[in-house]
Amino acid sequence: MYGVIFLFKYPTGEAPTDVPKDGTYDHEAGNNLFFAAQTIQNACGTQAIVSLLLNREGEVDIGKELKEFKEFAGEFPPEVLMPGHAFLSYHGLRA
């Protein structure tokens, strides 16, 4: 299993475009991915690993707590940052 974890701020100075710099966009790819924007300080690595596991559910036994979290947070639209906030408050992830 492979995943990409960005541990730095992604560049935001470029203007959005419908034309990629290289290759093509797959606009439907995000429809089947779990993504929670980081809204918690110093949790980038943990949150990235949890997102990676949630996106590989068919290949990895993620357990009861992560399944419940994925179902709970997956109901929120990612553009309002709610999955990231859910990561902070979900009781099954707090130890």
C-alpha positions as CSV (number, residue, x, y, z in Angstrom):
1,M,0.0,0.0,0.0
2,Y,1.3,3.5,-0.9
3,G,0.1,6.9,0.0
4,V,1.3,10.5,-0.4
5,I,1.6,12.6,2.7
6,F,2.4,16.3,2.3
7,L,4.0,17.6,5.5
8,F,4.3,21.1,4.3
9,K,1.9,23.8,3.1
10,Y,0.9,23.2,-0.5
11,P,1.7,26.1,-2.7
12,T,-1.3,28.4,-3.1
13,G,0.1,31.3,-5.2
14,E,-1.0,29.9,-8.6
15,A,-4.3,30.8,-10.2
16,P,-6.7,27.9,-10.6
17,T,-7.0,26.5,-14.1
18,D,-9.0,23.9,-15.9
19,V,-5.9,22.8,-17.8
20,P,-3.3,20.7,-15.9
21,K,0.4,21.5,-16.3
22,D,1.0,17.9,-17.4
23,G,-1.4,15.0,-18.2
24,T,-5.1,15.2,-17.6
25,Y,-7.5,15.8,-14.7
26,D,-9.6,13.0,-13.4
27,H,-12.5,15.0,-12.0
28,E,-14.3,11.9,-10.8
29,A,-11.4,10.5,-8.8
30,G,-12.2,12.5,-5.7
31,N,-15.7,11.1,-5.5
32,N,-14.4,7.8,-4.1
33,L,-11.8,9.2,-1.7
34,F,-12.0,10.1,2.0
35,F,-10.3,13.4,2.7
36,A,-10.5,15.5,5.8
37,A,-8.7,18.9,5.7
38,Q,-6.4,19.3,8.6
39,T,-8.0,21.6,11.2
40,I,-6.0,20.4,14.2
41,Q,-2.5,21.7,15.1
42,N,0.3,19.2,14.9
43,A,-1.8,16.3,13.6
44,C,-0.8,16.2,10.0
45,G,1.0,12.9,10.0
46,T,-1.7,11.1,12.1
47,Q,-4.5,12.5,10.0
48,A,-2.7,11.6,6.8
49,I,-2.2,8.0,7.9
50,V,-5.8,7.7,9.0
51,S,-7.0,9.1,5.6
52,L,-4.7,6.6,3.8
53,L,-6.2,3.7,5.8
54,L,-9.8,4.8,5.2
55,N,-9.1,5.0,1.5
56,R,-7.8,1.4,1.5
57,E,-10.6,-0.2,3.5
58,G,-11.0,-3.1,1.1
59,E,-7.3,-4.0,1.6
60,V,-6.8,-3.3,5.3
61,D,-9.0,-4.2,8.2
62,I,-9.6,-0.8,9.7
63,G,-11.6,-2.0,12.6
64,K,-14.9,-0.9,14.1
65,E,-13.9,2.6,15.3
66,L,-12.4,3.7,12.0
67,K,-15.4,2.2,10.0
68,E,-17.8,4.2,12.2
69,F,-15.7,7.4,11.9
70,K,-15.6,7.0,8.1
71,E,-19.4,6.6,7.9
72,F,-19.9,9.5,10.3
73,A,-17.4,12.0,8.7
74,G,-18.2,10.8,5.2
75,E,-21.6,12.5,5.4
76,F,-20.0,15.9,5.6
77,P,-19.0,17.8,2.4
78,P,-15.2,18.3,2.5
79,E,-15.3,21.9,1.2
80,V,-16.7,23.0,4.6
81,L,-13.9,21.4,6.6
82,M,-16.3,19.3,8.6
83,P,-14.5,15.9,8.2
84,G,-11.4,17.6,9.7
85,H,-13.4,18.9,12.6
86,A,-15.0,15.5,13.1
87,F,-11.5,14.0,13.4
88,L,-10.9,16.2,16.4
89,S,-14.1,15.4,18.2
90,Y,-15.0,11.8,17.3
91,H,-14.9,9.8,20.5
92,G,-13.7,6.6,18.9
93,L,-10.4,8.2,17.8
94,R,-9.5,9.9,21.1
95,A,-7.3,7.9,23.4
